[in-house]
Amino acid sequence: MFNPYKSKQETYYRGTTTVGVVCKNGVTLATDTRVTMGYFVAHKRGKKVYKLDDHLAITIAGVVADAQNVVDVLRANVALFKVNYGRPIAVSAIARLAANLLFRSRLLTLQAIIAGIDSEGPHIFSLDPFGSITEEKKFFATGSGSPIALGILEDGYRGDLTVEEAIPLVVKAVSAAMRRDAASGDSFDVAIITRDGYRELTEEEKAKYVKS
């Protein structure tokens, strides 16, 4: 008999490492780029961090099609809220919407980190495939490489980190997972969100952190 709950757990543990860190002036996110189908590497440069708005982003772990569907719905609602109310949506509000989407479906295989900065400061929310939502005050990691990444984050995190100071930490966390988890690897992406907006590191910038 088909068991959707067992399938969801097996799928999101099969690949990916994503991390998010709360900083004093924003949030810093990082992901690996390997996309797997079981033991098959389907893509080496898959995108796992998406901009939702200038102050919002999401990282994904799970089934790519499910994740892209959720990202599209969230982007549409973020834009609609801004048109209707003339201001950016709160991070907690869009995280709650994502949780409702996952809870309503129960078949979307997605574990996500929704992160951003609003009038109340920087926030990171973790969401599991069943729609549970938790605000993480320091950091969080998802995917099969998350136990390794969490060990690095636990050791190196400080409450006074800026987004720039957190970049080496998230790179180290994802790189450690890539070395030890077969389903994570190939390369990584880093994104930062501050009051100035959303920005992803260029290939040249990422190369500097790899060397250091």
Order of alpha helices (4+ residues) and beta strands (2+ residues): alpha-beta-beta-beta-beta-beta-beta-alpha-alpha-beta-beta-beta-beta-alpha-alpha-beta-beta-alpha
